[in-house]
Amino acid sequence: MTATAVLRSVVRALALAGVVVTAACSPARFLEASRVLADIDAGFAPSTLKETTPKPSRNPVAFSVDGRPRAGDLYIPGARAEAGLVLVPGITREGRDDPRLIAFANTLSRARFEVLVPDLPNLSALKVSADDAGALADAVRFFDDRPTGARLGVAAISYAVGPAVAALFEDGADARVDFVVAIGGYYDIEATITFFTTGHYRPQGSRAWRHRPPNDYGKWVFVRSNVDRLESAADRTTLWAMAERKLDDLQADVSDLAARLGAEGHSVYALLLNDAPDRVPALIAALPTAVAAEIARLDLRRLPLERLDVRFLLVHGRDDPIIPETESAALAAAVGAGRARLYLVDSLDHVHPKPAGWMDRLVLLRAIAELLKIRDEGA
């Protein structure tokens, strides 16, 4: 047996031991975690959780925080809510109406979380913006008047983890959030850009580059997020057209459009074309000032995460083609071992998700059981 095979056997044994310990500590919670995971896999299809819990209700809500109008969908459990959760919609054109999001919110509500999915127009426009931190903080404040349990959390996926974590530092939110669930998130924005442009990443504490093919989707979300920050109207129009063509078909040829780019647009496109990881810092520095400034705002390294009295549950797939798992490891280290738990699985592609294998299911069961434990602490 090779050293790699031995290591994998040890990891499997440790994962199984962890699940056994979890089940022994609270068999009822472990059974519920199993049903929650099965319901996530089932989507809208029948499941044991659906058969054994009342149907939640999805209600559009409008509210105002300090005069700022906000909206969203509130999922109310059929049974008594034990905790509240702000669930950040993903970067998808459907926004809070994305069927996958609706199914996930219903699962969480069946698990006795009152779930608020805020309306974030940036994300449905395929844009990631630090400005959404304020809207998420307002969503947190909305729960102040709700009859939920003592625990309140925020859950986000992929690039949305950045604004979700930044929201914790907004006035009125920092003392109200008890836990964060981050799936496939990031910590170092420069490292994240390096990966989705070149496919290179570094394990924590290493200077050696590793490589795996990234999904080009990340490049064009980056363009959509920043195109409005260019001063050149012509470059804004051209880059928008390039992004639209690529987001419809990542294999599409955009060379005809690229030939029209001026200096600003070319600086953005040069970053996308680059395949040398060591060149990324200089290429970011060469971007238009407003774009570079927004990148800096989205960098979680600038935030004093170690000061937060918040528990983090971090889940990441080792095959993630958008953000490498090293980013969740770095976020866990920045938060601190006493407040962060990292759950790594072999396959958790949030672009094209599929049911997990048995080893991954064991890890995910531990993560879900921990989330339910946090819920129960506030009951």
Buried (B, 14 or more C-beta within 10 A) or exposed (E): EEEEEEEBEEBEEEBEEBBEEBBEEBEEBBEBBBBBBBBBBBBEEEBBBBEEBEEBEBEEBEBEBEEEEBBBBBBBBEEEBBBBBBBBBBBBEEBBBBEBBBBBBBBBBBBBBBBBBBBBEBBBBBBBBBBBBBBBBBBBBBBEEBEBBEBBBBBBBBBBBBBBBBBBBBEBBBEBBBBBBBBBBBBBBBBBBBBBBBBBBBBEEEEEBEEEEBBBBBBBBBBBBBBBBBEBEEBBBBBBBBBBBBBEEEEEEBEEBBEBBEEBBBBBBBBBEBEEBEBBEEBBEBBBEBBBEBBBBBBBBEBEBEEBEBBBBBBBBBEBBBBBBBBBBBBBBBBEEEBBBBBBBBBBBBEEEEEBEEBBBBBBBBBBBBBBBBBBBBE
